[in-house]
Amino acid sequence: MVTVGLFDSGFGGLTVVREVKRQLSGANVEFYGDNGRAPYGPLSKETIVGYARQILDFLAGKNIDIAIIACNTATVASWEEVKDEYLFPVLGVIKPGVRGALATTRNKKIGVVATE
């Protein structure tokens, strides 16, 4: 059975947890909501990368098979930096979100609302 580790700067990533459970029924899920340091938006890239590494290290200790950065801000700020640092794949949520949005629009145009 696969174990998926996910983290977000708060509880928004629980929507990703729900989708993981829907698509991978029977998967074990480890979720870390970093509410104590939220929001990530006003933080520097370096700070967010540091937080991502701390949380991924914590999740690695849970023997996960794959990690998902279930936070748009953390994905943008840290994914490129951390994706190759672990023995398990590290995914973000931006590309899948864009693909999903493009698949549902009729004119292939989407609007984006994001953290500053």
Secondary structure, DSSP 4 states (H G I P E B T S, - for coil): --EEEEEESSSTTHHHHHHHHHHSTT-EEEEEE-GGG---TTS-HHHHHHHHHHHHHHHHTTT-SEEEE--HHHHHHHHHHHTTSSSS-EE-SHHHHHHHHHHH-SSS--------
